[in-house]
Amino acid sequence: MLIAFNKPYGVLSQFTGDGSPNRPLAEFGFPKNVYAIGRLDANSEGLLLLSDEAKWNAQLLLPKHAHEREYWAQVEKIPTREALEKLQHGLIIQGHKTLPCRAWLLEPQPQIPARVPPIRFRKSVPDCWIGLELVEGKNRQVRRMTAAIGHPTLRLLRVRIGNFLLGDLEPGKWKQLSPEEIKLVGG
């Protein structure tokens, strides 16, 4: 079984609480014996897969399989073409060079419903949404990458794994994937 979940802000990628005000996955009524494949930080949103089959961990998470993950990051200021190229070529983050990725300015800018609580807003600093397509997912990697080029991430959503798009699945909702959808993920 493979499940797609639109993880809201303030939700952990685990079934037990950690003592923080963040909500665990146990509050969302998932079937028994499923667990999250990979992670999204509590302050990140979007597509999280869950399964009761161990094979998905290696298949989807190991960089050697080059399994794409697409993120939309709302960042401070408008990155230049040169800044986006730095992301694409890889950056040294905590002593590790990130793998090459694809980075682009989202055009048109997506209309994403406001987050609760809202992101910080500064009148004098514009923001914009960029897209990033990665095949690796180190801890807080996207946030560290955008900060390294001078564009801190304000809001982060994972919108795609493999060829499976989050689409119109509402935040806090989940669905079991059909065999056709599993093929899109990479199964």
C-alpha positions as CSV (number, residue, x, y, z in Angstrom):
1,M,0.0,0.0,0.0
2,L,1.2,3.5,-0.9
3,I,-0.5,6.6,0.5
4,A,-0.1,10.2,-0.5
5,F,-0.6,12.8,2.3
6,N,-0.6,16.6,1.9
7,K,1.3,17.4,5.1
8,P,0.3,20.7,6.6
9,Y,2.6,23.1,8.4
10,G,3.2,22.1,12.0
11,V,2.9,18.4,11.5
12,L,5.7,15.9,12.3
13,S,6.7,13.2,9.8
14,Q,6.3,10.6,12.6
15,F,3.5,9.0,14.5
16,T,4.5,10.0,18.0
17,G,4.8,13.4,19.5
18,D,8.1,14.9,20.3
19,G,7.1,17.2,23.2
20,S,6.6,20.2,20.8
21,P,3.3,21.7,19.8
22,N,3.6,20.0,16.4
23,R,1.0,17.4,15.7
24,P,2.0,13.7,15.0
25,L,0.8,11.7,12.0
26,A,-1.3,9.6,14.4
27,E,-3.9,12.4,14.4
28,F,-4.8,11.8,10.7
29,G,-6.4,8.4,10.7
30,F,-3.9,6.4,8.6
31,P,-4.2,2.6,8.3
32,K,-2.3,0.5,10.8
33,N,1.4,-0.4,10.1
34,V,2.2,2.4,7.7
35,Y,5.1,4.7,8.2
36,A,6.5,7.8,6.5
37,I,8.9,7.3,3.6
38,G,11.4,10.1,4.0
39,R,10.7,13.2,6.0
40,L,9.4,16.8,5.7
41,D,10.3,19.1,8.5
42,A,7.4,20.2,10.7
43,N,7.6,23.7,9.1
44,S,7.6,22.3,5.6
45,E,4.4,21.3,3.7
46,G,3.2,19.1,0.9
47,L,3.6,15.6,-0.5
48,L,4.6,13.0,2.0
49,L,4.3,9.3,1.1
50,L,3.5,6.6,3.6
51,S,3.6,2.8,3.1
52,D,3.6,-0.5,4.9
53,E,6.2,-1.9,2.4
54,A,9.9,-1.5,3.3
55,K,10.9,-1.6,-0.4
56,W,9.8,2.0,-0.9
57,N,12.5,3.5,1.4
58,A,15.5,2.4,-0.8
59,Q,13.6,2.8,-4.1
60,L,12.6,6.4,-3.4
61,L,15.2,7.8,-1.1
62,L,18.6,6.7,-2.3
63,P,20.3,9.3,-4.6
64,K,21.7,6.5,-6.8
65,H,18.2,5.8,-8.0
66,A,18.0,9.5,-9.1
67,H,14.3,9.7,-8.0
68,E,13.2,13.3,-8.5
69,R,11.5,15.4,-5.9
70,E,10.1,18.8,-6.8
71,Y,9.8,21.6,-4.2
72,W,8.4,25.1,-4.4
73,A,10.2,27.5,-2.1
74,Q,9.0,31.0,-1.3
75,V,12.2,32.9,-0.8
76,E,13.2,36.4,0.2
77,K,14.1,38.7,-2.7
78,I,14.1,37.8,-6.4
79,P,17.0,35.4,-7.3
80,T,19.1,36.3,-10.3
81,R,19.8,33.8,-13.1
82,E,23.3,33.6,-11.6
83,A,22.0,32.7,-8.2
84,L,19.8,30.0,-9.6
85,E,22.7,28.6,-11.6
86,K,24.7,28.3,-8.3
87,L,21.9,26.1,-7.0
88,Q,22.0,24.0,-10.1
89,H,25.7,23.3,-10.0
90,G,25.7,22.3,-6.4
91,L,26.8,24.1,-3.2
92,I,28.9,23.1,-0.3
93,I,26.4,22.7,2.6
94,Q,27.8,21.5,6.0
95,G,30.9,20.1,4.3
96,H,28.9,18.2,1.6
97,K,28.5,19.3,-2.0
98,T,24.9,19.0,-3.0
99,L,24.2,17.1,-6.2
100,P,23.4,19.1,-9.3
101,C,19.7,20.0,-9.5
102,R,17.3,22.0,-11.5
103,A,16.3,25.5,-10.2
104,W,14.0,28.0,-11.8
105,L,11.7,31.0,-11.1
106,L,8.1,29.9,-11.1
107,E,6.3,31.7,-13.9
108,P,3.5,32.6,-13.4
109,Q,4.0,32.7,-9.6
110,P,1.6,30.2,-8.0
111,Q,-1.3,31.3,-5.9
112,I,-0.9,29.2,-2.8
113,P,-3.5,29.7,0.0
114,A,-2.1,31.5,3.0
115,R,-0.5,29.4,5.7
116,V,-1.6,29.4,9.3
117,P,0.3,30.9,11.0
118,P,1.3,33.3,8.1
119,I,4.9,33.7,7.0
120,R,6.7,36.8,8.0
121,F,6.0,39.7,5.7
122,R,8.3,42.7,5.2
123,K,7.2,45.6,3.1
124,S,10.7,46.5,2.0
125,V,11.8,43.0,1.0
126,P,10.0,41.3,-2.0
127,D,9.6,37.6,-2.1
128,C,8.9,35.1,-4.9
129,W,8.5,31.4,-5.5
130,I,11.2,29.2,-7.1
131,G,11.1,25.6,-8.2
132,L,13.8,23.1,-7.3
133,E,14.1,19.5,-8.6
134,L,16.4,17.4,-6.5
135,V,17.4,13.7,-6.4
136,E,18.7,13.8,-2.8
137,G,17.1,15.0,0.3
138,K,19.5,15.8,3.1
139,N,18.1,17.3,6.3
140,R,16.8,20.9,5.6
141,Q,18.7,20.8,2.3
142,V,16.5,23.2,0.3
143,R,16.4,25.7,3.1
144,R,20.2,25.6,3.5
145,M,20.7,25.9,-0.3
146,T,18.5,29.0,-0.7
147,A,20.1,30.6,2.4
148,A,23.6,29.9,0.9
149,I,22.7,32.0,-2.1
150,G,21.3,34.8,0.0
151,H,17.6,34.0,-0.4
152,P,16.2,32.5,2.8
153,T,13.2,30.2,2.4
154,L,10.0,31.6,3.9
155,R,7.8,28.7,3.0
156,L,8.5,25.3,1.5
157,L,6.2,22.8,-0.3
158,R,7.0,19.4,-1.9
159,V,4.7,19.2,-4.9
160,R,6.0,16.1,-6.7
161,I,7.8,12.8,-6.2
162,G,8.8,10.9,-9.4
163,N,6.0,11.8,-11.8
164,F,3.3,11.9,-9.1
165,L,2.0,15.4,-8.4
166,L,0.4,16.5,-5.2
167,G,-2.3,18.2,-7.3
168,D,-5.5,19.2,-5.5
169,L,-5.1,17.0,-2.5
170,E,-6.1,19.3,0.4
171,P,-3.8,20.0,3.3
172,G,-4.3,17.4,6.0
173,K,-6.0,14.9,3.6
174,W,-4.6,11.6,2.3
175,K,-5.4,9.0,-0.2
176,Q,-4.3,5.5,-1.1
177,L,-2.7,5.5,-4.5
178,S,-4.1,3.4,-7.4
179,P,-1.8,1.1,-9.3
180,E,-1.6,3.8,-12.1
181,E,-0.6,6.4,-9.5
182,I,2.0,4.1,-8.0
183,K,3.6,3.8,-11.4
184,L,3.9,7.6,-11.5
185,V,5.7,7.6,-8.1
186,G,8.2,5.1,-9.6
187,G,6.8,1.7,-8.6
